[in-house]
Amino acid sequence: MKEIKITDIDGVKIGQAKDEEGATGCTAIIFEEGAVAGVDVRGGGPASRETELLDPVKNCQAIHCVMLSGGSAFGLAASDGAMQYLEEHGIGYQIAGLTVPLVCGASIFDLTVGKKGVRPDKKMGYEACAAAGEEFRSGNEGAGTGATVGKLRGPEHMMKSGIGSFAVQSGEVKCGAVAVVNALGDIWKDGEIIAGLRTEDGGFENARDLLFDVIEHENTPNRENTTLVCVVTNAEITKDAANKVAQMAHNGLARAIDPVHTSMDGDLAFAVATGKVKANSDALGTLAAYVTERAILDAVENAEDAYGIPAARSIKKEK
């Protein structure tokens, strides 16, 4: 097995757009020939579009784009830009002389990080699609522009996160993940917290332990979180299997984020397969969890200080 770029996966193009002042953006993952897709939603507060299409009992057998964005529910409008772009380029189902693309989407909550009132919209979604094919950039880019982690004690204790990717090739099978990390919990690597709930002396307070301390409280004290993942592969699998792969990808979230899948997170994983190579779906799901974990770490380790919020990169330098 060898590491590859996420953009080396056959049939996948990725583009990103952002508004730095508004601390938000979007990331378009395009499948020009269509691709089988599944989804698994584990968080209690998702902002999503067209996920019902991916239910195995529904008729839809292929989608053409996954749009990840900031902006919470407002940011779902970025998918309208993808619809326009794909239609203009003849990408979608051909019906009665029309082109009808199918675009699935999901958003993180970043509304309070930058300039108020700036959200991904149709124009930004179109720009992200137009940029598809450029080299993928991790960190403060696209849907990860305003992403943060470690928010149980409020914004003064959180850290900057972002978007990341990781991909591998095993034989002819390629599998990778794009992750937008905006978690309530801490980010863990090799048994240590590398980003999360910061203390006043510059250390970390374990968010899991803090959550245990408020176990008698009725409500979790923060509602501004979500980690989004899109696993992409060149494998040929069924729609049922794609949903299982999406489900197994969440194991990667659980390895890298703690607490995860809370009622205050909108955690969601897509799995999209372009159908180029035969593959064992259980092996693929196990691989999906691995690349998801690594994509989450890539997002955090490549994030940079912004909007007065420190990132893991700068804290590592301090030490």
C-alpha positions as CSV (number, residue, x, y, z in Angstrom):
1,M,0.0,0.0,0.0
2,K,1.3,3.4,-0.9
3,E,0.3,7.0,-0.2
4,I,-1.1,9.0,-3.1
5,K,-2.8,12.3,-3.6
6,I,-6.6,12.5,-3.2
7,T,-6.7,13.9,-6.8
8,D,-5.0,10.8,-8.1
9,I,-8.2,8.8,-7.7
10,D,-9.9,8.1,-11.1
11,G,-13.0,10.0,-11.9
12,V,-12.7,12.6,-9.0
13,K,-12.1,16.4,-9.3
14,I,-12.0,18.7,-6.4
15,G,-12.3,22.5,-6.3
16,Q,-12.4,25.0,-3.4
17,A,-13.5,28.6,-2.8
18,K,-13.5,30.8,0.3
19,D,-14.1,34.2,1.8
20,E,-11.3,34.9,4.2
21,E,-12.9,37.9,5.8
22,G,-16.1,36.0,6.4
23,A,-14.1,32.9,7.6
24,T,-16.1,30.5,5.4
25,G,-15.9,28.6,2.2
26,C,-16.9,25.5,0.3
27,T,-15.3,22.4,-1.3
28,A,-16.8,20.7,-4.4
29,I,-16.0,17.1,-5.1
30,I,-17.1,16.4,-8.6
31,F,-17.8,13.0,-10.4
32,E,-18.2,13.9,-14.0
33,E,-19.3,10.4,-15.1
34,G,-21.5,9.9,-12.0
35,A,-20.7,7.7,-9.1
36,V,-22.4,5.3,-6.7
37,A,-22.8,6.9,-3.2
38,G,-23.8,6.2,0.3
39,V,-24.0,8.2,3.5
40,D,-24.1,7.7,7.3
41,V,-25.1,10.5,9.7
42,R,-24.0,10.0,13.3
43,G,-24.2,13.5,14.7
44,G,-27.3,14.9,16.3
45,G,-27.4,18.2,14.4
46,P,-26.7,17.8,10.7
47,A,-27.1,20.4,8.0
48,S,-27.5,18.3,4.8
49,R,-29.0,18.1,1.3
50,E,-30.2,15.2,-0.7
51,T,-28.9,12.5,1.7
52,E,-32.2,10.7,1.3
53,L,-31.3,9.9,-2.3
54,L,-28.5,7.7,-1.0
55,D,-30.8,5.3,0.9
56,P,-30.3,1.9,-0.8
57,V,-34.0,1.5,-1.4
58,K,-34.2,4.8,-3.3
59,N,-34.0,4.7,-7.1
60,C,-30.9,7.0,-7.5
61,Q,-27.9,5.0,-8.6
62,A,-25.3,7.8,-9.1
63,I,-24.6,11.3,-8.0
64,H,-22.4,14.0,-9.6
65,C,-21.1,16.1,-6.8
66,V,-20.7,16.3,-3.1
67,M,-20.6,19.9,-1.8
68,L,-19.1,20.5,1.6
69,S,-19.4,24.0,3.0
70,G,-19.4,26.3,5.9
71,G,-22.4,28.5,6.7
72,S,-24.5,26.0,8.6
73,A,-27.9,25.6,7.0
74,F,-27.4,28.8,5.0
75,G,-24.3,27.2,3.4
76,L,-26.4,24.5,1.7
77,A,-27.1,27.2,-1.0
78,A,-23.6,26.5,-2.3
79,S,-25.0,23.3,-3.9
80,D,-27.2,25.5,-6.2
81,G,-23.9,26.8,-7.7
82,A,-22.8,23.3,-8.3
83,M,-26.2,22.5,-10.0
84,Q,-25.7,25.5,-12.4
85,Y,-22.0,24.6,-13.1
86,L,-22.7,21.0,-13.8
87,E,-25.8,21.7,-16.0
88,E,-23.8,24.1,-18.0
89,H,-21.1,21.5,-18.6
90,G,-23.5,18.7,-19.5
91,I,-22.8,16.7,-16.3
92,G,-25.9,14.9,-14.9
93,Y,-28.8,12.7,-15.9
94,Q,-30.0,13.4,-19.5
95,I,-33.8,13.6,-19.3
96,A,-36.1,14.9,-22.0
97,G,-33.3,17.0,-23.5
98,L,-32.3,18.4,-20.1
99,T,-29.3,17.9,-17.9
100,V,-30.2,17.2,-14.3
101,P,-27.2,16.9,-11.9
102,L,-27.6,15.3,-8.5
103,V,-25.7,17.2,-5.8
104,C,-25.4,16.0,-2.2
105,G,-24.3,18.5,0.4
106,A,-23.5,19.1,4.0
107,S,-22.3,22.1,6.1
108,I,-20.5,23.0,9.2
109,F,-21.3,25.8,11.6
110,D,-18.8,28.6,11.3
111,L,-21.1,31.6,11.5
112,T,-19.5,33.2,14.5
113,V,-15.8,33.0,13.5
114,G,-15.5,35.8,10.9
115,K,-17.5,38.7,9.5
116,K,-21.2,38.2,10.3
117,G,-23.6,37.6,7.5
118,V,-21.0,36.1,5.1
119,R,-22.0,32.5,4.0
120,P,-21.3,30.2,1.1
121,D,-23.9,30.9,-1.6
122,K,-24.6,29.9,-5.1
123,K,-21.8,32.1,-6.5
124,M,-19.2,30.6,-4.2
125,G,-20.4,27.1,-5.0
126,Y,-20.0,27.8,-8.7
127,E,-16.5,29.2,-8.1
128,A,-15.5,26.0,-6.2
129,C,-16.7,23.9,-9.1
130,A,-14.9,26.1,-11.6
131,A,-11.7,25.5,-9.7
132,A,-12.0,21.7,-9.8
133,G,-8.9,20.0,-11.1
134,E,-6.5,22.3,-9.2
135,E,-4.2,20.9,-6.6
136,F,-6.0,20.2,-3.3
137,R,-4.9,22.4,-0.4
138,S,-5.3,21.4,3.2
139,G,-5.7,23.7,6.2
140,N,-7.6,27.0,6.1
141,E,-9.1,26.4,2.7
142,G,-12.5,25.7,1.2
143,A,-15.1,24.4,3.7
144,G,-12.4,24.4,6.4
145,T,-11.7,28.1,6.3
146,G,-13.7,28.8,9.5
147,A,-13.4,25.4,11.1
148,T,-12.5,25.2,14.8
149,V,-12.3,22.5,17.5
150,G,-12.5,22.2,21.3
151,K,-15.5,24.5,22.0
152,L,-17.0,23.1,25.2
153,R,-15.9,26.2,27.2
154,G,-16.6,28.7,24.5
155,P,-14.7,30.5,21.7
156,E,-11.9,31.8,24.0
157,H,-10.7,28.2,24.6
158,M,-11.0,26.8,21.1
159,M,-8.4,26.1,18.4
160,K,-8.2,26.6,14.6
161,S,-8.8,23.6,12.5
162,G,-9.5,23.2,8.8
163,I,-9.9,20.8,5.9
164,G,-7.6,17.8,5.1
165,S,-7.2,14.8,2.9
166,F,-5.4,11.5,2.8
167,A,-5.4,8.8,0.2
168,V,-3.7,5.4,-0.5
169,Q,-3.5,2.8,-3.2
170,S,-3.5,-0.9,-2.6
171,G,-3.1,-2.9,-5.8
172,E,-5.3,-1.1,-8.3
173,V,-7.8,0.1,-5.6
174,K,-7.5,3.7,-4.6
175,C,-9.2,5.2,-1.6
176,G,-9.0,8.5,0.1
177,A,-10.9,10.9,2.3
178,V,-11.6,14.6,2.5
179,A,-12.4,15.8,6.1
180,V,-13.7,19.1,7.4
181,V,-13.0,19.2,11.1
182,N,-15.2,21.4,13.2
183,A,-15.6,19.2,16.2
184,L,-16.9,19.7,19.7
185,G,-14.2,17.4,21.0
186,D,-10.4,17.1,21.0
187,I,-8.2,15.8,18.3
188,W,-6.0,12.9,19.3
189,K,-2.9,11.4,17.7
190,D,-0.8,8.6,19.2
191,G,-2.6,8.9,22.5
192,E,-2.1,12.6,22.9
193,I,-4.3,15.6,22.3
194,I,-2.9,17.8,19.5
195,A,-5.7,20.3,19.3
196,G,-8.8,21.0,21.3
197,L,-9.9,22.7,24.5
198,R,-7.2,25.1,25.5
199,T,-6.4,26.1,29.1
200,E,-5.3,29.5,30.2
201,D,-1.7,28.3,30.8
202,G,-1.5,27.0,27.2
203,G,-2.1,23.3,27.9
204,F,-5.2,21.2,27.1
205,E,-8.2,20.3,29.2
206,N,-9.6,16.9,28.3
207,A,-13.0,17.6,26.8
208,R,-14.2,14.1,27.6
209,D,-13.5,14.6,31.3
210,L,-15.2,18.0,31.2
211,L,-18.3,16.5,29.6
212,F,-18.4,13.9,32.4
213,D,-18.3,16.8,34.9
214,V,-21.5,18.2,33.5
215,I,-23.3,14.9,33.2
216,E,-26.1,16.1,35.5
217,H,-26.8,19.1,33.3
218,E,-29.7,18.8,30.9
219,N,-28.0,20.3,27.8
220,T,-24.5,20.1,26.3
221,P,-23.2,23.7,26.5
222,N,-22.3,24.2,22.8
223,R,-24.1,23.9,19.5
224,E,-21.5,25.0,16.9
225,N,-19.9,21.7,15.7
226,T,-19.7,19.2,12.9
227,T,-17.1,17.0,11.2
228,L,-17.8,16.2,7.5
229,V,-16.1,13.4,5.6
230,C,-16.3,12.4,2.0
231,V,-14.6,9.1,1.2
232,V,-13.8,8.6,-2.5
233,T,-12.6,5.5,-4.2
234,N,-12.2,4.1,-7.7
235,A,-13.7,0.8,-6.5
236,E,-16.8,-0.8,-8.1
237,I,-19.3,-1.5,-5.3
238,T,-23.1,-1.5,-4.9
239,K,-25.1,1.2,-3.4
240,D,-25.7,-1.0,-0.3
241,A,-21.9,-1.4,0.0
242,A,-21.3,2.3,-0.3
243,N,-23.6,2.9,2.6
244,K,-21.7,0.3,4.6
245,V,-18.3,1.9,3.7
246,A,-19.7,5.3,4.9
247,Q,-20.8,3.7,8.1
248,M,-17.3,2.2,8.7
249,A,-15.6,5.5,7.9
250,H,-17.0,6.8,11.2
251,N,-14.6,4.5,13.0
252,G,-11.9,6.9,11.7
253,L,-13.7,9.8,13.4
254,A,-13.9,7.9,16.6
255,R,-10.1,7.2,16.6
256,A,-9.2,10.9,16.0
257,I,-11.9,12.8,17.8
258,D,-13.2,12.5,21.4
259,P,-16.0,13.2,22.3
260,V,-17.5,12.6,18.9
261,H,-21.0,12.0,17.4
262,T,-22.7,14.1,20.2
263,S,-26.1,15.7,19.9
264,M,-24.2,19.0,19.4
265,D,-22.2,17.6,16.4
266,G,-23.6,17.1,12.9
267,D,-21.1,14.4,12.0
268,L,-21.7,12.9,8.6
269,A,-19.7,10.7,6.2
270,F,-20.3,10.2,2.5
271,A,-18.7,7.3,0.5
272,V,-18.6,7.7,-3.3
273,A,-17.2,5.1,-5.7
274,T,-16.4,5.7,-9.4
275,G,-16.6,2.0,-10.3
276,K,-13.3,1.4,-12.0
277,V,-11.9,-1.6,-10.1
278,K,-13.4,-4.6,-8.3
279,A,-13.0,-4.5,-4.6
280,N,-13.9,-6.2,-1.3
281,S,-16.3,-3.9,0.4
282,D,-15.3,-4.9,4.0
283,A,-11.6,-4.3,3.2
284,L,-12.6,-1.0,1.6
285,G,-14.6,0.0,4.6
286,T,-11.7,-0.7,6.9
287,L,-9.5,1.3,4.6
288,A,-12.1,4.1,4.6
289,A,-11.7,4.4,8.4
290,Y,-8.0,4.6,8.1
291,V,-7.9,7.3,5.5
292,T,-10.6,9.2,7.4
293,E,-8.5,9.3,10.6
294,R,-5.5,10.5,8.6
295,A,-7.5,13.1,6.8
296,I,-8.7,14.5,10.1
297,L,-5.1,14.8,11.4
298,D,-4.1,16.4,8.1
299,A,-6.7,19.1,8.5
300,V,-5.6,19.9,12.0
301,E,-1.9,19.7,11.4
302,N,-2.1,22.0,8.3
303,A,-4.4,24.6,9.9
304,E,-2.8,28.0,10.6
305,D,-3.6,30.7,13.2
306,A,-6.4,32.9,12.0
307,Y,-9.1,35.2,13.4
308,G,-7.2,35.3,16.7
309,I,-7.5,31.5,17.1
310,P,-4.3,29.5,17.6
311,A,-3.6,26.3,15.6
312,A,-1.7,23.2,16.5
313,R,1.1,24.2,14.2
314,S,1.9,27.3,16.3
315,I,1.5,25.6,19.6
316,K,4.0,22.9,18.5
317,K,6.5,25.7,17.7
318,E,6.0,27.2,21.2
319,K,6.9,23.9,22.8
